[in-house]
């Protein structure tokens, strides 16, 4: 999996692509910790390029919501395909996904683009 970051003044969009499994959730965790340490509290996980999420490891995403919340941050999810959304829901994450469902999220600054609607 690859993770690319786009930054705003107080936030970031993490564009992810490929398949997510155990090690990838560790990489995502490190990215989030770095963002929080740099005082970026509004974070969007853009799943548009994610083809598959390991069901066995998907529960790790709940830990990331809790981490960002512990820093008084806001973590949102965008660009979920129906397939990936189903995996996350079956893994018990529907409460996190529904509670963090933006109508749309826009970034600011140079090179910014509209983030896809949350599924």
Number of C-alpha atoms within 10 A of each C-alpha: 17 15 17 12 15 18 19 16 12 15 22 22 26 21 20 21 17 16 14 20 17 14 11 18 20 12 13 21 17 12 16 23 16 12 20 20 11 11 14 21 21 20 23 25 22 24 24 21 17 19 16 18 21 16 19 11 16 21 17 18 17 16 13 17 18 15 18 20 13 10 14 12 19 18 24 21 25 24 21 22 16 10 12 20 20 16 18 23 18 13 18 15 18 15 10 18 22 14 9 17 16 16 10 11 17 12 18 15 10 9 8 13 13 10 20 18 17 23 18
